[in-house]
Amino acid sequence: MSESDRVVSLETPAITNGSGAAAILSAGLSSFVLAVLAFAGDKWALIKSYLVFYKPTGPLSGVTTAAILIWILAWAILEWRWRKRTVAAGRICTIALALLGLSLLLTFPPVVDLF
């Protein structure tokens, strides 16, 4: 390797993964929020009444709207904080998959009925 090759390789900026990690974690978080709100809307009448944004769909309109807002907000905040950073992608993916798994459990009727 010549001296000019080393200089070029040292000046090449590193590729960051913060933006991708922000998208993955915000998706996992919002899926968990969706499951928790769906569970809460089914179990408590007060929360169910707060989640009705559009009467024909009932509380589902509030559950999905809130989950989408959380997704966008979490993605914006994480993107702003991590956009120029390299984060531990393995740990972020593990957390996101754990949140997704918990959300699937909370939407599975036999598990929800235990609560």
N, CA, C and O atoms as CSV, one atom per row, in Angstrom:
chain,resi,resn,atom,element,x,y,z
A,1,MET,N,N,0.851,-1.173,0.000
A,1,MET,CA,C,0.000,0.000,0.000
A,1,MET,C,C,0.896,1.234,0.000
A,1,MET,O,O,1.797,1.361,0.829
A,2,SER,N,N,0.645,2.112,-0.909
A,2,SER,CA,C,1.479,3.307,-1.010
A,2,SER,C,C,0.996,4.364,-0.016
A,2,SER,O,O,-0.074,4.240,0.581
A,3,GLU,N,N,1.792,5.379,0.138
A,3,GLU,CA,C,1.471,6.474,1.060
A,3,GLU,C,C,0.183,7.194,0.648
A,3,GLU,O,O,-0.607,7.579,1.510
A,4,SER,N,N,-0.036,7.378,-0.641
A,4,SER,CA,C,-1.250,8.076,-1.104
A,4,SER,C,C,-2.500,7.242,-0.836
A,4,SER,O,O,-3.560,7.809,-0.573
A,5,ASP,N,N,-2.409,5.908,-0.895
A,5,ASP,CA,C,-3.555,5.050,-0.591
A,5,ASP,C,C,-3.936,5.156,0.879
A,5,ASP,O,O,-5.120,5.188,1.214
A,6,ARG,N,N,-2.955,5.210,1.745
A,6,ARG,CA,C,-3.243,5.333,3.170
A,6,ARG,C,C,-3.893,6.673,3.496
A,6,ARG,O,O,-4.793,6.730,4.334
A,7,VAL,N,N,-3.469,7.718,2.871
A,7,VAL,CA,C,-4.047,9.036,3.118
A,7,VAL,C,C,-5.503,9.069,2.662
A,7,VAL,O,O,-6.359,9.611,3.360
A,8,VAL,N,N,-5.781,8.501,1.513
A,8,VAL,CA,C,-7.147,8.471,1.006
A,8,VAL,C,C,-8.029,7.647,1.930
A,8,VAL,O,O,-9.153,8.057,2.222
A,9,SER,N,N,-7.557,6.506,2.397
A,9,SER,CA,C,-8.381,5.654,3.244
A,9,SER,C,C,-8.616,6.286,4.610
A,9,SER,O,O,-9.651,6.033,5.227
A,10,LEU,N,N,-7.697,7.088,5.092
A,10,LEU,CA,C,-7.895,7.754,6.371
A,10,LEU,C,C,-8.881,8.907,6.267
A,10,LEU,O,O,-9.528,9.253,7.255
A,11,GLU,N,N,-9.004,9.495,5.112
A,11,GLU,CA,C,-9.898,10.632,4.926
A,11,GLU,C,C,-11.320,10.212,4.563
A,11,GLU,O,O,-12.223,11.049,4.588
A,12,THR,N,N,-11.542,8.969,4.232
A,12,THR,CA,C,-12.875,8.493,3.876
A,12,THR,C,C,-13.728,8.450,5.140
A,12,THR,O,O,-13.339,7.824,6.125
A,13,PRO,N,N,-14.880,9.105,5.122
A,13,PRO,CA,C,-15.717,9.120,6.317
A,13,PRO,C,C,-16.330,7.744,6.579
A,13,PRO,O,O,-16.640,6.995,5.654
A,14,ALA,N,N,-16.492,7.440,7.848
A,14,ALA,CA,C,-17.101,6.173,8.230
A,14,ALA,C,C,-18.602,6.236,7.973
A,14,ALA,O,O,-19.227,7.287,8.115
A,15,ILE,N,N,-19.158,5.119,7.602
A,15,ILE,CA,C,-20.603,5.042,7.371
A,15,ILE,C,C,-21.267,4.814,8.729
A,15,ILE,O,O,-20.902,3.897,9.465
A,16,THR,N,N,-22.238,5.654,9.046
A,16,THR,CA,C,-22.930,5.537,10.326
A,16,THR,C,C,-24.208,4.707,10.160
A,16,THR,O,O,-24.764,4.608,9.066
A,17,ASN,N,N,-24.653,4.124,11.254
A,17,ASN,CA,C,-25.866,3.309,11.208
A,17,ASN,C,C,-26.970,3.858,12.106
A,17,ASN,O,O,-27.976,3.186,12.331
A,18,GLY,N,N,-26.792,5.057,12.613
A,18,GLY,CA,C,-27.768,5.634,13.536
A,18,GLY,C,C,-29.148,5.820,12.937
A,18,GLY,O,O,-30.149,5.587,13.614
A,19,SER,N,N,-29.220,6.232,11.690
A,19,SER,CA,C,-30.528,6.446,11.054
A,19,SER,C,C,-31.304,5.138,10.925
A,19,SER,O,O,-32.502,5.093,11.205
A,20,GLY,N,N,-30.637,4.100,10.509
A,20,GLY,CA,C,-31.288,2.799,10.394
A,20,GLY,C,C,-31.706,2.252,11.743
A,20,GLY,O,O,-32.797,1.699,11.883
A,21,ALA,N,N,-30.848,2.402,12.730
A,21,ALA,CA,C,-31.170,1.937,14.082
A,21,ALA,C,C,-32.352,2.707,14.652
A,21,ALA,O,O,-33.189,2.136,15.351
A,22,ALA,N,N,-32.422,3.998,14.355
A,22,ALA,CA,C,-33.552,4.809,14.816
A,22,ALA,C,C,-34.860,4.303,14.218
A,22,ALA,O,O,-35.872,4.227,14.916
A,23,ALA,N,N,-34.848,3.959,12.948
A,23,ALA,CA,C,-36.049,3.444,12.286
A,23,ALA,C,C,-36.474,2.104,12.884
A,23,ALA,O,O,-37.660,1.875,13.121
A,24,ILE,N,N,-35.514,1.230,13.126
A,24,ILE,CA,C,-35.823,-0.099,13.666
A,24,ILE,C,C,-36.376,-0.005,15.080
A,24,ILE,O,O,-37.388,-0.630,15.395
A,25,LEU,N,N,-35.717,0.773,15.935
A,25,LEU,CA,C,-36.170,0.881,17.324
A,25,LEU,C,C,-37.518,1.584,17.424
A,25,LEU,O,O,-38.357,1.190,18.233
A,26,SER,N,N,-37.739,2.607,16.626
A,26,SER,CA,C,-39.031,3.297,16.684
A,26,SER,C,C,-40.163,2.387,16.209
A,26,SER,O,O,-41.277,2.480,16.725
A,27,ALA,N,N,-39.906,1.525,15.254
A,27,ALA,CA,C,-40.935,0.573,14.802
A,27,ALA,C,C,-41.267,-0.427,15.902
A,27,ALA,O,O,-42.439,-0.736,16.123
A,28,GLY,N,N,-40.257,-0.935,16.591
A,28,GLY,CA,C,-40.502,-1.858,17.695
A,28,GLY,C,C,-41.264,-1.197,18.831
A,28,GLY,O,O,-42.177,-1.786,19.409
A,29,LEU,N,N,-40.880,0.028,19.140
A,29,LEU,CA,C,-41.547,0.768,20.211
A,29,LEU,C,C,-43.005,1.051,19.869
A,29,LEU,O,O,-43.881,0.891,20.718
A,30,SER,N,N,-43.267,1.461,18.656
A,30,SER,CA,C,-44.650,1.785,18.290
A,30,SER,C,C,-45.530,0.545,18.220
A,30,SER,O,O,-46.721,0.614,18.524
A,31,SER,N,N,-44.960,-0.588,17.822
A,31,SER,CA,C,-45.765,-1.815,17.819
A,31,SER,C,C,-46.127,-2.217,19.250
A,31,SER,O,O,-47.225,-2.715,19.496
A,32,PHE,N,N,-45.212,-2.001,20.187
A,32,PHE,CA,C,-45.508,-2.291,21.587
A,32,PHE,C,C,-46.568,-1.340,22.127
A,32,PHE,O,O,-47.468,-1.767,22.849
A,33,VAL,N,N,-46.475,-0.061,21.788
A,33,VAL,CA,C,-47.482,0.919,22.213
A,33,VAL,C,C,-48.849,0.549,21.648
A,33,VAL,O,O,-49.857,0.652,22.348
A,34,LEU,N,N,-48.891,0.123,20.402
A,34,LEU,CA,C,-50.149,-0.300,19.799
A,34,LEU,C,C,-50.772,-1.452,20.586
A,34,LEU,O,O,-51.972,-1.447,20.860
A,35,ALA,N,N,-49.956,-2.434,20.944
A,35,ALA,CA,C,-50.473,-3.589,21.685
A,35,ALA,C,C,-50.946,-3.193,23.082
A,35,ALA,O,O,-51.987,-3.663,23.541
A,36,VAL,N,N,-50.192,-2.336,23.755
A,36,VAL,CA,C,-50.580,-1.905,25.109
A,36,VAL,C,C,-51.873,-1.102,25.061
A,36,VAL,O,O,-52.756,-1.303,25.895
A,37,LEU,N,N,-51.993,-0.204,24.103
A,37,LEU,CA,C,-53.219,0.584,23.989
A,37,LEU,C,C,-54.417,-0.280,23.605
A,37,LEU,O,O,-55.521,-0.066,24.105
A,38,ALA,N,N,-54.207,-1.250,22.726
A,38,ALA,CA,C,-55.305,-2.160,22.362
A,38,ALA,C,C,-55.747,-2.968,23.581
A,38,ALA,O,O,-56.943,-3.155,23.808
A,39,PHE,N,N,-54.787,-3.441,24.357
A,39,PHE,CA,C,-55.088,-4.181,25.584
A,39,PHE,C,C,-55.835,-3.295,26.578
A,39,PHE,O,O,-56.851,-3.702,27.140
A,40,ALA,N,N,-55.326,-2.079,26.791
A,40,ALA,CA,C,-55.950,-1.159,27.747
A,40,ALA,C,C,-57.344,-0.749,27.289
A,40,ALA,O,O,-58.256,-0.628,28.107
A,41,GLY,N,N,-57.513,-0.538,26.000
A,41,GLY,CA,C,-58.830,-0.176,25.478
A,41,GLY,C,C,-59.847,-1.288,25.625
A,41,GLY,O,O,-61.040,-1.025,25.774
A,42,ASP,N,N,-59.388,-2.524,25.583
A,42,ASP,CA,C,-60.293,-3.657,25.768
A,42,ASP,C,C,-60.661,-3.880,27.234
A,42,ASP,O,O,-61.758,-4.352,27.531
A,43,LYS,N,N,-59.766,-3.548,28.140
A,43,LYS,CA,C,-59.970,-3.877,29.549
A,43,LYS,C,C,-60.595,-2.759,30.375
A,43,LYS,O,O,-61.293,-3.038,31.350
A,44,TRP,N,N,-60.362,-1.505,30.012
A,44,TRP,CA,C,-60.845,-0.398,30.831
A,44,TRP,C,C,-61.724,0.535,29.999
A,44,TRP,O,O,-61.303,1.042,28.958
A,45,ALA,N,N,-62.954,0.752,30.476
A,45,ALA,CA,C,-63.933,1.555,29.738
A,45,ALA,C,C,-63.495,3.012,29.614
A,45,ALA,O,O,-63.760,3.640,28.589
A,46,LEU,N,N,-62.833,3.565,30.626
A,46,LEU,CA,C,-62.395,4.960,30.565
A,46,LEU,C,C,-61.372,5.165,29.448
A,46,LEU,O,O,-61.471,6.121,28.678
A,47,ILE,N,N,-60.407,4.279,29.366
A,47,ILE,CA,C,-59.398,4.378,28.302
A,47,ILE,C,C,-60.048,4.146,26.943
A,47,ILE,O,O,-59.711,4.805,25.960
A,48,LYS,N,N,-60.984,3.203,26.902
A,48,LYS,CA,C,-61.694,2.931,25.644
A,48,LYS,C,C,-62.419,4.177,25.149
A,48,LYS,O,O,-62.426,4.463,23.952
A,49,SER,N,N,-63.026,4.912,26.068
A,49,SER,CA,C,-63.746,6.127,25.655
A,49,SER,C,C,-62.786,7.209,25.167
A,49,SER,O,O,-63.137,7.979,24.273
A,50,TYR,N,N,-61.594,7.283,25.729
A,50,TYR,CA,C,-60.600,8.266,25.271
A,50,TYR,C,C,-60.020,7.905,23.895
A,50,TYR,O,O,-59.547,8.782,23.173
A,51,LEU,N,N,-60.056,6.648,23.543
A,51,LEU,CA,C,-59.462,6.195,22.286
A,51,LEU,C,C,-60.412,6.245,21.099
A,51,LEU,O,O,-60.010,5.928,19.979
A,52,VAL,N,N,-61.636,6.627,21.313
A,52,VAL,CA,C,-62.595,6.712,20.208
A,52,VAL,C,C,-62.428,8.068,19.529
A,52,VAL,O,O,-62.905,9.085,20.032
A,53,PHE,N,N,-61.751,8.076,18.390
A,53,PHE,CA,C,-61.557,9.301,17.605
A,53,PHE,C,C,-62.563,9.371,16.458
A,53,PHE,O,O,-62.906,10.450,15.974
A,54,TYR,N,N,-63.023,8.204,16.038
A,54,TYR,CA,C,-63.961,8.102,14.915
A,54,TYR,C,C,-64.943,6.999,15.283
A,54,TYR,O,O,-64.581,5.822,15.318
A,55,LYS,N,N,-66.188,7.382,15.557
A,55,LYS,CA,C,-67.172,6.457,16.127
A,55,LYS,C,C,-67.373,5.150,15.355
A,55,LYS,O,O,-67.469,4.100,15.992
A,56,PRO,N,N,-67.441,5.154,14.010
A,56,PRO,CA,C,-67.661,3.875,13.326
A,56,PRO,C,C,-66.576,2.823,13.591
A,56,PRO,O,O,-66.869,1.628,13.547
A,57,THR,N,N,-65.351,3.230,13.861
A,57,THR,CA,C,-64.293,2.241,14.120
A,57,THR,C,C,-64.064,2.009,15.606
A,57,THR,O,O,-63.375,1.059,15.979
A,58,GLY,N,N,-64.620,2.845,16.451
A,58,GLY,CA,C,-64.471,2.668,17.891
A,58,GLY,C,C,-63.066,3.007,18.365
A,58,GLY,O,O,-62.417,3.885,17.796
A,59,PRO,N,N,-62.588,2.324,19.400
A,59,PRO,CA,C,-61.277,2.660,19.969
A,59,PRO,C,C,-60.102,2.317,19.055
A,59,PRO,O,O,-58.986,2.783,19.284
A,60,LEU,N,N,-60.337,1.520,18.036
A,60,LEU,CA,C,-59.257,1.185,17.113
A,60,LEU,C,C,-58.684,2.432,16.443
A,60,LEU,O,O,-57.489,2.486,16.149
A,61,SER,N,N,-59.529,3.434,16.201
A,61,SER,CA,C,-59.043,4.666,15.575
A,61,SER,C,C,-58.037,5.371,16.469
A,61,SER,O,O,-57.027,5.872,15.974
A,62,GLY,N,N,-58.281,5.424,17.756
A,62,GLY,CA,C,-57.349,6.064,18.680
A,62,GLY,C,C,-56.097,5.243,18.906
A,62,GLY,O,O,-55.001,5.792,19.025
A,63,VAL,N,N,-56.255,3.930,18.966
A,63,VAL,CA,C,-55.099,3.047,19.168
A,63,VAL,C,C,-54.108,3.204,18.020
A,63,VAL,O,O,-52.915,3.403,18.251
A,64,THR,N,N,-54.590,3.116,16.802
A,64,THR,CA,C,-53.689,3.204,15.657
A,64,THR,C,C,-53.129,4.611,15.473
A,64,THR,O,O,-51.962,4.776,15.118
A,65,THR,N,N,-53.953,5.618,15.711
A,65,THR,CA,C,-53.469,6.993,15.583
A,65,THR,C,C,-52.373,7.278,16.604
A,65,THR,O,O,-51.344,7.861,16.263
A,66,ALA,N,N,-52.588,6.873,17.843
A,66,ALA,CA,C,-51.582,7.091,18.887
A,66,ALA,C,C,-50.297,6.326,18.575
A,66,ALA,O,O,-49.201,6.853,18.767
A,67,ALA,N,N,-50.423,5.103,18.103
A,67,ALA,CA,C,-49.234,4.314,17.772
A,67,ALA,C,C,-48.454,4.949,16.628
A,67,ALA,O,O,-47.224,4.967,16.659
A,68,ILE,N,N,-49.144,5.466,15.629
A,68,ILE,CA,C,-48.459,6.128,14.512
A,68,ILE,C,C,-47.773,7.400,14.985
A,68,ILE,O,O,-46.651,7.691,14.569
A,69,LEU,N,N,-48.438,8.163,15.854
A,69,LEU,CA,C,-47.811,9.375,16.384
A,69,LEU,C,C,-46.568,9.057,17.217
A,69,LEU,O,O,-45.560,9.757,17.124
A,70,ILE,N,N,-46.642,8.009,18.023
A,70,ILE,CA,C,-45.474,7.582,18.810
A,70,ILE,C,C,-44.350,7.147,17.876
A,70,ILE,O,O,-43.185,7.461,18.117
A,71,TRP,N,N,-44.695,6.429,16.816
A,71,TRP,CA,C,-43.686,5.980,15.855
A,71,TRP,C,C,-42.973,7.170,15.217
A,71,TRP,O,O,-41.744,7.206,15.157
A,72,ILE,N,N,-43.745,8.137,14.744
A,72,ILE,CA,C,-43.140,9.303,14.098
A,72,ILE,C,C,-42.312,10.113,15.087
A,72,ILE,O,O,-41.208,10.548,14.760
A,73,LEU,N,N,-42.832,10.319,16.291
A,73,LEU,CA,C,-42.116,11.087,17.306
A,73,LEU,C,C,-40.831,10.383,17.732
A,73,LEU,O,O,-39.776,11.011,17.823
A,74,ALA,N,N,-40.918,9.081,17.992
A,74,ALA,CA,C,-39.723,8.332,18.390
A,74,ALA,C,C,-38.695,8.320,17.268
A,74,ALA,O,O,-37.501,8.485,17.520
A,75,TRP,N,N,-39.140,8.129,16.051
A,75,TRP,CA,C,-38.222,8.110,14.915
A,75,TRP,C,C,-37.543,9.465,14.751
A,75,TRP,O,O,-36.337,9.529,14.508
A,76,ALA,N,N,-38.301,10.542,14.881
A,76,ALA,CA,C,-37.724,11.885,14.738
A,76,ALA,C,C,-36.693,12.172,15.827
A,76,ALA,O,O,-35.619,12.702,15.544
A,77,ILE,N,N,-37.016,11.826,17.054
A,77,ILE,CA,C,-36.085,12.090,18.161
A,77,ILE,C,C,-34.829,11.233,18.029
A,77,ILE,O,O,-33.715,11.741,18.160
A,78,LEU,N,N,-35.002,9.937,17.771
A,78,LEU,CA,C,-33.837,9.055,17.643
A,78,LEU,C,C,-32.995,9.417,16.423
A,78,LEU,O,O,-31.766,9.378,16.481
A,79,GLU,N,N,-33.646,9.765,15.332
A,79,GLU,CA,C,-32.913,10.186,14.134
A,79,GLU,C,C,-32.101,11.442,14.431
A,79,GLU,O,O,-30.943,11.539,14.025
A,80,TRP,N,N,-32.682,12.383,15.120
A,80,TRP,CA,C,-31.987,13.622,15.467
A,80,TRP,C,C,-30.769,13.344,16.358
A,80,TRP,O,O,-29.720,13.971,16.205
A,81,ARG,N,N,-30.922,12.399,17.286
A,81,ARG,CA,C,-29.820,12.100,18.206
A,81,ARG,C,C,-28.761,11.190,17.607
A,81,ARG,O,O,-27.583,11.312,17.941
A,82,TRP,N,N,-29.165,10.265,16.714
A,82,TRP,CA,C,-28.235,9.237,16.229
A,82,TRP,C,C,-27.810,9.409,14.783
A,82,TRP,O,O,-27.057,8.572,14.285
A,83,ARG,N,N,-28.243,10.436,14.083
A,83,ARG,CA,C,-28.025,10.516,12.636
A,83,ARG,C,C,-26.556,10.483,12.233
A,83,ARG,O,O,-26.246,9.996,11.146
A,84,LYS,N,N,-25.662,10.965,13.039
A,84,LYS,CA,C,-24.239,10.979,12.688
A,84,LYS,C,C,-23.425,10.054,13.569
A,84,LYS,O,O,-22.211,10.224,13.689
A,85,ARG,N,N,-24.071,9.079,14.185
A,85,ARG,CA,C,-23.391,8.170,15.102
A,85,ARG,C,C,-23.449,6.736,14.603
A,85,ARG,O,O,-24.296,6.359,13.794
A,86,THR,N,N,-22.533,5.975,15.109
A,86,THR,CA,C,-22.580,4.530,14.917
A,86,THR,C,C,-22.999,3.933,16.250
A,86,THR,O,O,-22.298,4.077,17.252
A,87,VAL,N,N,-24.131,3.268,16.259
A,87,VAL,CA,C,-24.671,2.697,17.485
A,87,VAL,C,C,-24.567,1.172,17.427
A,87,VAL,O,O,-24.295,0.590,16.377
A,88,ALA,N,N,-24.788,0.547,18.570
A,88,ALA,CA,C,-24.731,-0.918,18.664
A,88,ALA,C,C,-25.976,-1.503,17.993
A,88,ALA,O,O,-27.013,-1.667,18.636
A,89,ALA,N,N,-25.872,-1.809,16.727
A,89,ALA,CA,C,-27.027,-2.270,15.950
A,89,ALA,C,C,-27.575,-3.591,16.472
A,89,ALA,O,O,-28.788,-3.802,16.459
A,90,GLY,N,N,-26.716,-4.470,16.922
A,90,GLY,CA,C,-27.181,-5.747,17.448
A,90,GLY,C,C,-28.065,-5.573,18.667
A,90,GLY,O,O,-29.101,-6.226,18.792
A,91,ARG,N,N,-27.659,-4.700,19.552
A,91,ARG,CA,C,-28.445,-4.447,20.759
A,91,ARG,C,C,-29.761,-3.754,20.414
A,91,ARG,O,O,-30.801,-4.075,20.990
A,92,ILE,N,N,-29.722,-2.817,19.487
A,92,ILE,CA,C,-30.938,-2.114,19.067
A,92,ILE,C,C,-31.919,-3.096,18.426
A,92,ILE,O,O,-33.114,-3.056,18.718
A,93,CYS,N,N,-31.427,-3.964,17.566
A,93,CYS,CA,C,-32.295,-4.962,16.919
A,93,CYS,C,C,-32.870,-5.938,17.930
A,93,CYS,O,O,-34.026,-6.344,17.808
A,94,THR,N,N,-32.080,-6.321,18.928
A,94,THR,CA,C,-32.563,-7.221,19.973
A,94,THR,C,C,-33.688,-6.573,20.761
A,94,THR,O,O,-34.706,-7.209,21.035
A,95,ILE,N,N,-33.508,-5.317,21.124
A,95,ILE,CA,C,-34.545,-4.598,21.861
A,95,ILE,C,C,-35.806,-4.463,21.010
A,95,ILE,O,O,-36.914,-4.682,21.500
A,96,ALA,N,N,-35.642,-4.105,19.745
A,96,ALA,CA,C,-36.791,-3.937,18.856
A,96,ALA,C,C,-37.532,-5.266,18.662
A,96,ALA,O,O,-38.762,-5.295,18.665
A,97,LEU,N,N,-36.796,-6.347,18.496
A,97,LEU,CA,C,-37.440,-7.657,18.344
A,97,LEU,C,C,-38.130,-8.101,19.629
A,97,LEU,O,O,-39.186,-8.731,19.576
A,98,ALA,N,N,-37.549,-7.781,20.776
A,98,ALA,CA,C,-38.193,-8.098,22.052
A,98,ALA,C,C,-39.499,-7.322,22.197
A,98,ALA,O,O,-40.508,-7.877,22.631
A,99,LEU,N,N,-39.481,-6.048,21.837
A,99,LEU,CA,C,-40.713,-5.249,21.875
A,99,LEU,C,C,-41.755,-5.788,20.899
A,99,LEU,O,O,-42.944,-5.822,21.215
A,100,LEU,N,N,-41.318,-6.202,19.730
A,100,LEU,CA,C,-42.242,-6.790,18.757
A,100,LEU,C,C,-42.831,-8.100,19.284
A,100,LEU,O,O,-44.026,-8.354,19.134
A,101,GLY,N,N,-41.995,-8.921,19.894
A,101,GLY,CA,C,-42.480,-10.171,20.479
A,101,GLY,C,C,-43.487,-9.935,21.594
A,101,GLY,O,O,-44.508,-10.618,21.670
A,102,LEU,N,N,-43.199,-8.963,22.462
A,102,LEU,CA,C,-44.143,-8.624,23.529
A,102,LEU,C,C,-45.453,-8.091,22.956
A,102,LEU,O,O,-46.533,-8.385,23.468
A,103,SER,N,N,-45.344,-7.312,21.901
A,103,SER,CA,C,-46.570,-6.773,21.298
A,103,SER,C,C,-47.404,-7.891,20.677
A,103,SER,O,O,-48.632,-7.855,20.747
A,104,LEU,N,N,-46.757,-8.873,20.076
A,104,LEU,CA,C,-47.501,-10.005,19.530
A,104,LEU,C,C,-48.178,-10.804,20.637
A,104,LEU,O,O,-49.311,-11.258,20.477
A,105,LEU,N,N,-47.487,-10.975,21.753
A,105,LEU,CA,C,-48.095,-11.680,22.886
A,105,LEU,C,C,-49.298,-10.915,23.430
A,105,LEU,O,O,-50.318,-11.516,23.767
A,106,LEU,N,N,-49.181,-9.592,23.516
A,106,LEU,CA,C,-50.278,-8.796,24.061
A,106,LEU,C,C,-51.486,-8.726,23.128
A,106,LEU,O,O,-52.574,-8.350,23.564
A,107,THR,N,N,-51.321,-9.071,21.888
A,107,THR,CA,C,-52.463,-9.081,20.976
A,107,THR,C,C,-53.003,-10.492,20.745
A,107,THR,O,O,-53.963,-10.665,19.994
A,108,PHE,N,N,-52.412,-11.485,21.369
A,108,PHE,CA,C,-52.859,-12.868,21.261
A,108,PHE,C,C,-53.917,-13.120,22.334
A,108,PHE,O,O,-53.602,-13.047,23.522
A,109,PRO,N,N,-55.158,-13.414,21.952
A,109,PRO,CA,C,-56.266,-13.480,22.912
A,109,PRO,C,C,-56.044,-14.364,24.145
A,109,PRO,O,O,-56.401,-13.928,25.240
A,110,PRO,N,N,-55.483,-15.570,24.046
A,110,PRO,CA,C,-55.302,-16.336,25.274
A,110,PRO,C,C,-54.357,-15.665,26.283
A,110,PRO,O,O,-54.541,-15.800,27.492
A,111,VAL,N,N,-53.369,-14.958,25.794
A,111,VAL,CA,C,-52.448,-14.268,26.695
A,111,VAL,C,C,-53.130,-13.052,27.306
A,111,VAL,O,O,-52.991,-12.805,28.504
A,112,VAL,N,N,-53.855,-12.299,26.511
A,112,VAL,CA,C,-54.549,-11.110,27.009
A,112,VAL,C,C,-55.587,-11.484,28.049
A,112,VAL,O,O,-55.780,-10.757,29.024
A,113,ASP,N,N,-56.257,-12.611,27.853
A,113,ASP,CA,C,-57.293,-13.040,28.799
A,113,ASP,C,C,-56.719,-13.418,30.157
A,113,ASP,O,O,-57.459,-13.474,31.139
A,114,LEU,N,N,-55.414,-13.678,30.235
A,114,LEU,CA,C,-54.796,-13.968,31.522
A,114,LEU,C,C,-54.757,-12.742,32.426
A,114,LEU,O,O,-54.701,-12.862,33.650
A,115,PHE,N,N,-54.788,-11.580,31.821
A,115,PHE,CA,C,-54.762,-10.332,32.588
A,115,PHE,C,C,-56.175,-9.921,32.867
A,115,PHE,O,O,-56.404,-8.892,33.504
